[in-house]
Amino acid sequence: MQNDHIIAYVSIGSNLGDRAGNLLLAIRGLLEAHLEVCRLSAIYETEPVEVEEQEHNNYLNLVAEIRVSNITPDQIMARMLRVEYLLERKEKFLKKPRTIDLDLLFYGSIQCETPFLTLPHPRLHQRKFVLVPLAELAPDLVHPVFNQTILQLLEKTEDKSIVKRWNPNKGLNTETKKILLDLKR
């Protein structure tokens, strides 16, 4: 008997400490939690949205496409909360800077609302930092509540925050950039 697979999407963000390193550790955590990571969007640098006590760093965000079978959305969320805990995210529901933030955006086309989880994520259509990387992976994915594609939602969002593809070399000095270029040759 063949297992039925469901495609889910997870938003991953960080703005404290080694932001890129935190993203990698979160992806590793998803893999160690037995979630099959199929694809990753590019990494985007984004302005903070709805975050209090903002520190100086912008966020780094990406979206992961995962394939699951024999696991419920609540079980995925529990595993994601464990990854956040292991990466020192202490206050999940407070709008503060964070080492890591994992949000389950979609679990197939399932719609649910429990005290623990709402699917699809209730604010994803209002957030460019989610829509831009999600549109990179699944532009034609139809939001089951709004009956619009991710690309259509991105075009209609009122979020005016800046979301740009992250360039890890942007802050490097000239000598370091030269060394990196020489290594690529």
N, CA and C of each residue as an Amber inpcrd file, in Angstrom:
protein
   555
   0.8410000  -1.1920000   0.0000000   0.0000000   0.0000000   0.0000000
   0.8820000   1.2500000   0.0000000   0.5850000   2.1840000  -0.8550000
   1.3730000   3.4010000  -0.9830000   0.8250000   4.4750000  -0.0490000
   1.7330000   5.1720000   0.6170000   1.3190000   6.2630000   1.5080000
   0.8800000   7.4640000   0.6900000  -0.1510000   8.1280000   1.1520000
  -0.5460000   9.3940000   0.5440000   0.3100000  10.4970000   1.1480000
   0.8640000  11.3040000   0.2940000   1.7120000  12.4040000   0.7470000
   0.9300000  13.7030000   0.6500000   1.1930000  14.5850000   1.5870000
   0.5910000  15.9090000   1.5920000   1.7220000  16.9200000   1.5370000
   1.5450000  17.9520000   0.7270000   2.5310000  19.0310000   0.6530000
   2.1030000  20.1310000   1.6170000   3.0490000  20.5290000   2.4410000
   2.8210000  21.6080000   3.4020000   3.9000000  22.6690000   3.1830000
   3.6150000  23.8780000   3.6400000   4.5670000  24.9790000   3.5100000
   4.7970000  25.5990000   4.8790000   6.0840000  25.8540000   5.1700000
   6.5010000  26.3970000   6.4590000   7.3010000  27.6670000   6.2160000
   6.9370000  28.7340000   6.9180000   7.6910000  29.9770000   6.8830000
   8.7430000  29.9280000   7.9900000   9.9740000  30.3500000   7.6550000
  11.0760000  30.3390000   8.6200000  11.6970000  31.7290000   8.6260000
  11.8440000  32.3220000   9.8120000  12.4220000  33.6590000   9.9110000
  13.2920000  33.8090000  11.1420000  14.2540000  34.7550000  11.0620000
  15.1500000  35.0370000  12.1810000  15.6430000  36.4720000  12.0910000
  15.7800000  37.1320000  13.2590000  16.4320000  38.4460000  13.2490000
  17.3660000  38.6660000  14.4330000  17.6720000  37.6090000  15.1720000
  18.6190000  37.7210000  16.2860000  19.7960000  36.7850000  16.0790000
  20.9750000  37.2440000  16.4610000  22.1560000  36.4010000  16.3780000
  22.5660000  36.1590000  14.9380000  23.0610000  34.9690000  14.6880000
  23.4700000  34.5600000  13.3450000  22.2170000  34.1650000  12.5740000
  21.6160000  35.1420000  11.9220000  20.3150000  34.9320000  11.2730000
  20.3540000  33.8050000  10.2460000  21.3490000  33.8140000   9.3640000
  21.4420000  32.7670000   8.3430000  21.7170000  31.4200000   8.9960000
  22.5760000  31.4040000   9.9870000  22.8580000  30.1660000  10.7180000
  21.6110000  29.6310000  11.3990000  20.7970000  30.5240000  11.9480000
  19.5490000  30.0970000  12.5880000  18.6030000  29.4590000  11.5760000
  18.5380000  30.0150000  10.3580000  17.6880000  29.4220000   9.3220000
  18.1570000  28.0050000   9.0020000  19.4760000  27.8460000   8.8490000
  20.0200000  26.5200000   8.5520000  19.7410000  25.5410000   9.6840000
  19.8950000  25.9900000  10.9210000  19.6160000  25.1160000  12.0600000
  18.1360000  24.7350000  12.1200000  17.2670000  25.6650000  11.7440000
  15.8290000  25.3590000  11.7300000  15.5100000  24.3050000  10.6640000
  16.1290000  24.4400000   9.4950000  15.9140000  23.4440000   8.4370000
  16.4280000  22.0810000   8.8990000  17.5850000  22.0800000   9.5140000
  18.1210000  20.8290000  10.0650000  17.1670000  20.2570000  11.1110000
  16.6030000  21.1360000  11.9400000  15.6430000  20.6830000  12.9450000
  14.4120000  20.0490000  12.3250000  13.9250000  20.6310000  11.2200000
  12.7790000  20.0400000  10.5230000  13.1260000  18.6470000  10.0040000
  14.3270000  18.5150000   9.4400000  14.7710000  17.2100000   8.9410000
  14.8930000  16.1980000  10.0790000  15.4670000  16.6290000  11.1990000
  15.6210000  15.7360000  12.3470000  14.2790000  15.3790000  12.9690000
  13.2600000  16.2100000  12.7270000  11.9020000  15.9290000  13.2160000
  11.1460000  15.0350000  12.2270000  11.8860000  14.4620000  11.2860000
  11.3290000  13.5300000  10.2900000  10.3160000  14.1870000   9.3680000
  10.5870000  15.4460000   9.0040000   9.7940000  16.1360000   7.9950000
  10.6550000  16.2260000   6.7430000  10.1320000  15.7760000   5.6260000
  10.8950000  15.7440000   4.3830000  10.8600000  17.1150000   3.7110000
  11.9790000  17.8100000   3.7650000  12.0890000  19.1190000   3.1290000
  12.3950000  18.8940000   1.6560000  11.4600000  19.2850000   0.7900000
  11.6050000  19.0570000  -0.6610000  12.3020000  20.2120000  -1.3550000
  11.8600000  21.4270000  -1.0630000  12.4010000  22.6200000  -1.7210000
  12.4460000  23.7640000  -0.7360000  13.3710000  24.6920000  -1.0020000
  13.4930000  25.9140000  -0.2160000  13.4680000  27.1050000  -1.1650000
  12.8140000  28.1670000  -0.7380000  12.8820000  29.4080000  -1.5080000
  14.2510000  30.0300000  -1.2760000  14.5300000  31.0840000  -2.0010000
  15.7010000  31.9070000  -1.7020000  15.4790000  32.5390000  -0.3300000
  16.5300000  33.0920000   0.2030000  16.4390000  33.8140000   1.4770000
  16.1860000  35.2830000   1.1470000  15.2540000  35.8750000   1.8820000
  14.8930000  37.2770000   1.6770000  15.1530000  38.0640000   2.9510000
  15.6670000  39.2760000   2.7760000  15.8310000  40.1880000   3.9100000
  14.6210000  41.0990000   3.9320000  14.0200000  41.2200000   5.1010000
  12.7480000  41.9240000   5.1950000  12.7120000  42.8360000   6.4100000
  11.9540000  43.8800000   6.2500000  11.7060000  44.7750000   7.3740000
  10.8270000  44.0630000   8.3960000  10.9920000  44.3960000   9.6780000
  10.1090000  43.8240000  10.6890000   8.6700000  44.2940000  10.4680000
   7.7350000  43.3820000  10.6540000   6.3110000  43.6890000  10.5440000
   5.6380000  43.2440000  11.8330000   4.9170000  44.1420000  12.4640000
   4.1610000  43.8390000  13.6880000   5.0390000  43.2840000  14.8010000
   6.2660000  43.8100000  14.9510000   7.1660000  43.3300000  15.9980000
   7.4760000  44.4840000  16.9320000   7.2770000  44.2380000  18.2310000
   7.5870000  45.2450000  19.2350000   9.0590000  45.1320000  19.6270000
   9.5640000  46.1430000  20.3140000  10.9300000  46.1490000  20.8330000
  11.9390000  45.7610000  19.7630000  11.8320000  46.3560000  18.6140000
  12.6770000  45.9900000  17.4900000  14.1390000  46.3120000  17.7480000
  14.9720000  45.3270000  17.5220000  16.4060000  45.5540000  17.5440000
  16.8240000  46.0010000  16.1510000  18.0890000  46.1220000  15.9060000
  18.5570000  46.7300000  14.6640000  18.4940000  45.8260000  13.4420000
  18.4470000  44.5270000  13.6100000  18.4880000  43.6300000  12.4620000
  17.1480000  43.4890000  11.7620000  17.1960000  43.4970000  10.4510000
  16.0550000  43.0620000   9.6620000  15.9540000  41.5500000   9.8000000
  14.8660000  41.0110000   9.3170000  14.6840000  39.5650000   9.3330000
  15.2770000  38.9390000   8.0820000  15.7020000  37.7030000   8.2100000
  15.9360000  36.8370000   7.0760000  14.7840000  35.8410000   7.0810000
  14.1460000  35.6660000   5.9230000  12.9870000  34.7770000   5.8060000
  13.1230000  33.8820000   4.5870000  12.5480000  32.7040000   4.7000000
  12.4070000  31.8110000   3.5630000  11.1900000  30.9370000   3.8090000
  10.7890000  30.1990000   2.7770000   9.6940000  29.2460000   2.9000000
  10.2150000  27.8860000   2.4790000   9.8390000  26.8630000   3.2610000
  10.1960000  25.4800000   2.9560000   8.9530000  24.7220000   2.5290000
   9.1220000  23.9420000   1.4740000   8.0660000  23.0210000   1.0530000
   8.4080000  21.6670000   1.6550000   7.4640000  21.1010000   2.3930000
   7.7190000  19.7990000   2.9940000   6.6590000  18.8010000   2.5430000
   7.0840000  17.5590000   2.4540000   6.1640000  16.4810000   2.0940000
   6.0140000  15.5910000   3.3180000   4.7700000  15.3450000   3.6930000
   4.5080000  14.5600000   4.8970000   3.5090000  13.4560000   4.5890000
   3.5700000  12.4380000   5.4050000   2.5610000  11.3860000   5.3580000
   2.4220000  10.8380000   6.7710000   1.2340000  10.4210000   7.1040000
   0.9530000   9.8270000   8.4220000   1.2950000  10.7600000   9.5820000
   1.0470000  12.0420000   9.4050000   1.2800000  13.0200000  10.4730000
   0.2300000  14.1160000  10.3370000  -0.3090000  14.5300000  11.4500000
  -1.3580000  15.5520000  11.4430000  -0.7340000  16.9500000  11.4880000
  -1.5140000  17.9570000  11.1250000  -1.0000000  19.3340000  11.2500000
  -0.5990000  19.6760000  12.6900000  -1.3670000  19.2220000  13.6720000
  -1.0050000  19.4870000  15.0710000   0.3330000  18.8500000  15.4310000
   0.5950000  17.6610000  14.9010000   1.8780000  17.0000000  15.1610000
   3.0320000  17.7610000  14.5110000   2.8040000  18.2750000  13.3030000
   3.8380000  19.1000000  12.6590000   4.1030000  20.3410000  13.5030000
   3.0280000  20.9860000  13.9470000   3.1870000  22.1990000  14.7550000
   3.9460000  21.9020000  16.0410000   3.6530000  20.7810000  16.6810000
   4.3640000  20.4030000  17.9130000   5.8540000  20.2070000  17.6290000
   6.1670000  19.5890000  16.5150000   7.5780000  19.3940000  16.1520000
   8.2530000  20.7290000  15.8600000   7.5320000  21.6310000  15.2060000
   8.0960000  22.9530000  14.9140000   8.3290000  23.7510000  16.1980000
   7.4200000  23.6520000  17.1550000   7.5990000  24.3320000  18.4350000
   8.8260000  23.7880000  19.1680000   9.0610000  22.5020000  19.0430000
  10.2550000  21.9010000  19.6660000  11.5200000  22.4610000  19.0100000
  11.5270000  22.5870000  17.6970000  12.6800000  23.1660000  16.9980000
  12.9070000  24.6000000  17.4880000  11.8250000  25.3780000  17.5930000
  11.9530000  26.7540000  18.0980000  12.5340000  26.7670000  19.5040000
  12.0520000  25.8850000  20.3420000  12.5420000  25.8100000  21.7280000
  14.0390000  25.4800000  21.7450000  14.4420000  24.5140000  20.9350000
  15.8470000  24.1190000  20.8930000  16.7370000  25.2420000  20.3680000
  16.1620000  26.1280000  19.5560000  16.9110000  27.2710000  19.0380000
  16.6640000  28.5290000  19.8770000  16.2260000  28.3100000  21.1060000
  16.0970000  29.3490000  22.1320000  15.0210000  30.3800000  21.8550000
  13.9580000  29.9760000  21.1900000  12.7770000  30.8440000  21.0580000
  11.9330000  30.6000000  22.2860000  11.8470000  31.5830000  23.1520000
  11.1840000  31.3920000  24.4340000   9.7240000  31.8400000  24.4360000
   9.4080000  32.9020000  23.7330000   8.0900000  33.5310000  23.8440000
   7.3790000  33.4760000  22.5010000   6.7460000  32.3600000  22.1930000
   6.1640000  32.1170000  20.8720000   5.1030000  33.1460000  20.5030000
   4.2760000  33.5580000  21.4270000   3.1220000  34.3520000  21.0500000
   3.3070000  35.8490000  21.2810000   4.5200000  36.2600000  21.6550000
   4.7880000  37.6800000  21.8240000   5.4520000  38.2130000  20.5680000
   5.1030000  39.4290000  20.2030000   5.6370000  40.0360000  18.9800000
   6.9450000  40.7430000  19.2960000   7.9960000  39.9280000  19.4170000
   9.3140000  40.4450000  19.7650000  10.3370000  39.8750000  18.7890000
  11.5480000  40.4710000  18.7570000  12.6140000  39.8780000  17.9590000
  12.8380000  38.4290000  18.3850000  13.3230000  37.6000000  17.4500000
  13.4440000  36.1830000  17.7780000  14.5940000  35.5270000  17.0350000
  15.1640000  34.5190000  17.6750000  16.2160000  33.7420000  17.0140000
  15.6260000  32.9600000  15.8560000  14.4150000  32.4520000  16.0350000
  13.7730000  31.6730000  14.9840000  12.2620000  31.7480000  15.1290000
  11.5880000  31.7270000  14.0080000  10.1240000  31.7090000  13.9850000
   9.6970000  30.7490000  12.8860000   8.9610000  29.7150000  13.2630000
   8.4420000  28.7380000  12.3060000   6.9280000  28.8180000  12.3140000
   6.3380000  28.9840000  11.1410000   4.8770000  29.0250000  11.0140000
   4.4320000  28.0460000   9.9470000   3.4520000  27.2250000  10.2850000
   2.8450000  26.3290000   9.3080000   1.8380000  27.1530000   8.5130000
   2.1030000  27.3110000   7.2220000   1.2700000  28.1470000   6.3660000
   0.1060000  27.3710000   5.7630000   0.4320000  26.2370000   5.1790000
  -0.5540000  25.3680000   4.5240000  -0.2330000  23.9230000   4.8560000
  -1.2480000  23.1100000   4.9440000  -1.1250000  21.6640000   5.0360000
  -2.0940000  21.1150000   3.9970000  -1.5830000  20.9420000   2.7830000
  -2.4690000  20.6180000   1.6710000  -3.4970000  21.7320000   1.5410000
  -4.7430000  21.3530000   1.3420000  -5.8110000  22.3560000   1.2730000
  -6.6970000  22.3150000   2.5210000  -6.1800000  21.7040000   3.5700000
  -6.9570000  21.5600000   4.8060000  -7.1820000  22.9200000   5.4570000
  -8.4050000  23.0990000   5.9350000  -8.7730000  24.2750000   6.7170000
  -9.1580000  23.7930000   8.1070000  -8.5770000  24.4070000   9.1230000
  -8.9440000  24.0480000  10.4940000  -8.6650000  25.2290000  11.4140000
  -9.3510000  25.2280000  12.5190000  -9.1120000  26.2450000  13.5480000
  -9.2740000  25.5850000  14.9030000  -8.1480000  25.4880000  15.6030000
  -8.1350000  24.9210000  16.9460000  -7.4300000  25.9290000  17.8510000
  -7.4670000  25.7250000  19.1550000  -6.7070000  26.6340000  20.0320000
  -5.1990000  26.5920000  19.7500000  -4.7440000  25.5250000  19.1250000
  -3.3220000  25.3050000  18.8840000  -2.8730000  25.7640000  17.5000000
  -3.7870000  25.7670000  16.5210000  -3.3780000  25.9660000  15.1400000
  -4.5510000  26.4180000  14.2800000  -4.2800000  27.3580000  13.3590000
  -5.2540000  27.7660000  12.3530000  -4.6170000  27.5650000  10.9780000
  -5.3320000  26.8720000  10.1130000  -4.8740000  26.6280000   8.7460000
  -5.9390000  27.0060000   7.7550000  -5.5250000  27.6120000   6.6380000
  -4.2070000  28.1770000   6.3840000  -3.8720000  29.2500000   7.4220000
  -2.5960000  29.5910000   7.4950000  -2.1730000  30.6130000   8.4590000
  -3.0440000  31.8510000   8.2610000  -3.6260000  32.3790000   9.3380000
  -4.6400000  33.4350000   9.1970000  -4.1460000  34.7870000   8.6750000
  -2.8400000  35.0480000   8.7140000  -2.3500000  36.3540000   8.2700000
  -1.3670000  36.2670000   7.0960000  -1.2070000  35.1020000   6.5140000
  -0.1980000  34.9820000   5.4530000  -0.4990000  35.8860000   4.2700000
  -1.7500000  36.1420000   3.9710000  -2.1270000  36.9880000   2.8280000
  -1.8190000  38.4680000   3.0660000  -1.4870000  38.8250000   4.3140000
  -1.1880000  40.2140000   4.6710000   0.3130000  40.4670000   4.7890000
   1.1400000  39.4660000   4.5250000   2.5650000  39.5760000   4.8090000
   3.4170000  39.2810000   3.5820000   4.0510000  40.3270000   3.0580000
   4.9240000  40.1370000   1.9010000   6.1010000  39.2230000   2.2210000
   6.5790000  39.2560000   3.4730000   7.7270000  38.4220000   3.8190000
   7.3960000  36.9360000   3.7640000   6.1160000  36.5990000   3.7310000
   5.6730000  35.2220000   3.5210000   5.3030000  35.0190000   2.0510000
   4.5600000  35.9590000   1.4890000   4.0520000  35.7970000   0.1220000
   5.1530000  35.7560000  -0.9340000   6.1950000  36.5770000  -0.7890000
   7.2470000  36.6230000  -1.8070000   7.9710000  35.2750000  -1.9120000
   8.5050000  34.7130000  -0.8060000   9.1600000  33.4040000  -0.9520000
   8.1860000  32.2720000  -1.2830000   6.9470000  32.3650000  -0.8070000
   5.9560000  31.3520000  -1.1380000   5.6040000  31.3980000  -2.6240000
   5.5090000  32.6010000  -3.1730000   5.2250000  32.7520000  -4.6040000
   6.3650000  32.2030000  -5.4540000   7.5700000  32.2510000  -4.9450000
   8.7120000  31.6720000  -5.6580000   8.5390000  30.1520000  -5.7950000
   8.0600000  29.5040000  -4.7430000   7.8980000  28.0460000  -4.7580000
   6.5840000  27.5960000  -5.3800000   5.5090000  28.3120000  -5.0800000
   4.1750000  27.8370000  -5.4730000   3.2740000  28.9930000  -5.8970000
   3.6110000  29.6790000  -6.9960000   2.8300000  30.8530000  -7.3950000
   1.3730000  30.5290000  -7.7180000   1.1170000  29.3160000  -8.1700000
  -0.2420000  28.9360000  -8.5790000  -1.0060000  28.1820000  -7.4950000
  -0.4200000  28.0430000  -6.3140000  -1.1240000  27.4130000  -5.2020000
  -2.3440000  28.2580000  -4.8570000  -3.5060000  27.6330000  -4.7600000
  -4.7470000  28.3580000  -4.4910000  -5.0350000  28.3380000  -2.9960000
  -5.2060000  29.5160000  -2.4420000  -5.5820000  29.6590000  -1.0350000
  -7.0240000  29.1620000  -0.8990000  -7.2850000  28.1410000  -0.0800000
  -8.6250000  27.5470000  -0.0280000  -9.7060000  28.4470000   0.5680000
  -9.3350000  29.4800000   1.2950000 -10.3230000  30.3960000   1.8660000
 -10.6520000  31.5110000   0.8820000  -9.6250000  32.1090000   0.2820000
  -9.8190000  33.2540000  -0.6090000 -10.0150000  32.8520000  -2.0680000
  -9.7390000  31.5890000  -2.3670000  -9.8720000  31.0710000  -3.7330000
  -9.0750000  31.9160000  -4.7350000  -7.8640000  32.3110000  -4.3220000
  -6.9400000  33.0650000  -5.1670000  -5.5690000  32.4150000  -5.0640000
  -4.7770000  32.5650000  -6.1250000  -3.4300000  32.0190000  -6.0910000
  -2.5420000  32.8860000  -5.1910000  -1.4110000  32.3120000  -4.8270000
  -0.4550000  33.0680000  -4.0210000  -0.0010000  34.3050000  -4.7840000
   0.2230000  34.1730000  -6.0670000   0.6310000  35.3190000  -6.8820000
  -0.4350000  36.4170000  -6.8710000  -1.6970000  36.0430000  -6.9760000
  -2.7860000  37.0250000  -6.9110000  -2.8320000  37.7000000  -5.5410000
  -2.6380000  36.9330000  -4.4840000  -2.6280000  37.5130000  -3.1410000
  -1.4680000  38.4870000  -2.9740000  -0.3150000  38.1360000  -3.5310000
   0.8450000  39.0210000  -3.4620000   0.5710000  40.3270000  -4.2010000
  -0.0470000  40.2310000  -5.3580000  -0.3570000  41.4370000  -6.1360000
  -1.3530000  42.3410000  -5.4080000  -2.2190000  41.7770000  -4.5840000
  -3.2760000  42.5430000  -3.9280000  -2.9590000  42.9460000  -2.4870000
  -1.8500000  42.4490000  -1.9420000  -1.5750000  42.7410000  -0.5350000
  -1.3670000  44.2440000  -0.3120000  -1.7810000  44.6960000   0.8480000
  -1.5840000  46.0960000   1.2200000  -0.2670000  46.3070000   1.9500000
   0.4600000  45.2450000   2.2340000   1.7500000  45.3170000   2.9060000
   2.7480000  46.0120000   1.9870000   3.2910000  47.1250000   2.4340000
   4.2470000  47.9060000   1.6360000   5.6820000  47.7490000   2.1350000
   5.9160000  46.7890000   3.0150000   7.2640000  46.6070000   3.5560000
   8.2280000  46.1500000   2.4600000   9.5060000  46.3980000   2.6840000
  10.5390000  46.0480000   1.7150000  10.9370000  44.5890000   1.9130000
  10.8900000  43.8270000   0.8380000  11.3110000  42.4290000   0.8300000
  12.2610000  42.2800000  -0.3440000  13.5260000  41.9900000  -0.0470000
  14.5060000  41.8690000  -1.1270000  15.3330000  40.6000000  -0.9310000
  15.7380000  40.0390000  -2.0520000  16.5600000  38.8390000  -2.0030000
  17.8360000  39.1640000  -1.2380000  18.1920000  38.2920000  -0.3060000
  19.3370000  38.5320000   0.5700000  20.6390000  38.2680000  -0.1640000
  21.5800000  39.1750000   0.0020000  22.9170000  39.0280000  -0.5430000
  23.8750000  38.9180000   0.6370000  24.3630000  37.7030000   0.9260000
  25.2290000  37.5440000   2.1010000  26.5620000  38.2650000   1.9760000
  26.9420000  38.6470000   0.7530000  28.2230000  39.3380000   0.5540000
  28.1030000  40.8470000   0.6530000  26.9010000  41.3610000   0.8160000
  26.6770000  42.8090000   0.7790000  27.5170000  43.5660000   1.8070000
  27.6450000  43.0430000   3.0050000  28.3610000  43.7600000   4.0560000
  29.8440000  43.4560000   4.1300000  30.3570000  42.6680000   3.2010000
  31.7710000  42.3020000   3.2460000  32.6470000  43.4360000   2.7190000
  33.8300000  43.5390000   3.2970000  34.7590000  44.5550000   2.8090000
  35.3840000  44.1060000   1.4850000  36.0650000  44.9970000   0.8040000
  36.6010000  44.7430000  -0.5310000  37.5870000  43.5830000  -0.5280000
  38.4380000  43.5080000   0.4760000  39.4440000  42.4390000   0.5240000
  38.7880000  41.0610000   0.6640000  37.7810000  40.9590000   1.5060000
  37.0810000  39.6970000   1.6790000  36.3550000  39.2890000   0.4010000
  35.7260000  40.2500000  -0.2770000  35.0520000  39.9540000  -1.5500000
  36.0480000  39.4230000  -2.5770000  37.2580000  40.0140000  -2.6280000
  38.2850000  39.5680000  -3.5680000  38.6950000  38.1390000  -3.2670000
  38.8650000  37.8060000  -2.0140000  39.2430000  36.4340000  -1.6210000
  38.1550000  35.4480000  -2.0490000  36.9060000  35.8100000  -1.8220000
  35.8040000  34.9340000  -2.2030000  35.7470000  34.7350000  -3.7170000
  35.9480000  35.8000000  -4.4650000  35.9800000  35.6790000  -5.9250000
  37.1080000  34.7750000  -6.3940000  38.2840000  34.9100000  -5.7750000
  39.4200000  34.0690000  -6.1390000  39.1320000  32.6030000  -5.8470000
  38.4220000  32.3180000  -4.7760000  38.0720000  30.9480000  -4.4180000
  37.1230000  30.3210000  -5.4290000  36.2740000  31.1250000  -6.0370000
  35.3120000  30.6090000  -7.0160000  35.9560000  30.2410000  -8.3340000
  37.1530000  30.7470000  -8.5990000  37.8300000  30.5160000  -9.8940000
  38.4690000  29.1840000  -9.9330000
